[in-house]
């Protein structure tokens, strides 16, 4: 056994070959990366622009220039925050947990997906105040980027995240549904994306260009990553000194510990000298169970990434078009959270017993409908209801964790 194990060692010669390839001046792949980085002024200038663009005061100035109706909502949200209108964490805990110490080390991040439209966030905040609920600590967005630039949604959400103290992820348009794969269309061919998620040939560089545009224009740091090529570019950006971050999508298929080993090994191998990496979240596939998460945690810990890479786990899913229902992993989460830190509980749907009673239950394919069609079909109210049911499901998870003495991470400036 020991003789066999010794054969697995990666030789210095192989590592030298990789370095030689990366540093070769004639390497067109790396030259393309460097050319785009230089187009935006280099790492130092990119970071400076992003830091300025992401400041709350500058985001609000942009909205005022545009005479955006969202200014009033943001002012309301800030006022509610400042007057402590939201339930405090200490008060929330007393409702469900009377005695003993809380497990703060393994605090679970409350995550919701997908926040498609800014007004939904305001509706969510109003409900949270009225019903004494917690607001998520993490939001995932899947709306078309150009579309939300057109109606200022992109700026309003960025400002709101700063106000409430939550992290969030945007999904760039170079993700496959933009026509990159000529053999695929819209939702009617969605299963085809599992044969290639839409970054053929030059598309990773287009993804990189798109990312740096939104990073320097709006300060958007975290984006979804669905392709090994763009994951590689995400690592390389960070090594160059750019403060980018990304989370790996469920579409990457991390459904077993060996897949997670491959993903985290690359993150560690391509990290900076200080050990940091741009990979801040890893979305498991829906097929994983607690044994998968325990084994993956052992890998994460061995590579020193326990505090860096969050395990993002689907607790609920949309009622239609993604999993066989009923799907609810809440009880498993409570069990695993006692032993594994840095997990987020992702809520993509309402609780199954609620969803099946809705006239328009949540559907993953709704993410691909342009806003114009949503309005034409009269779906906006139904889709907002779907989002609020996800929020309700998230709060049931928060209650279950709290009852078991496990802390949760909600919007830090509100609670």
Secondary structure, 3 states (H helix, E strand, C coil): CHHHHHCCCCCHHHHHHHHHHHHCCCCHHHHHHHHHHHHCCHHHHHHHHHHHHCCHHHHHHHHHHCCCCHHHHHHHHHHHHHCCCCCCHHHHHHHHCCCCCCEEEEEEEEEEECCCCHHHHHHHHHHHHHHCCCCECEEECCCCHHHHHHCCHHHHHHHHHHHHCCEEEECCCCCCCCCCCCCCCCHHHHHHHHHCCCCCCCHHHHHHHHHHHHHHHHCCCEEEECCHHHHHHHHHHHHHCCCCEEEECHHHCCCCHHHHHHHHHHHHHCCCCCCCCCEEEEECCCCCCHHHHHHHHHHHHHCCCCCCCEEEEEEECCCECCCCCCCECHHHHHHHHCCCCCEEEEECCCCHHHHCCCCCCCEHHHHHCCHHHHHHCCCHHHHHHHHHHHHHHHHHHHHHHHHCCEEEEECCCCC
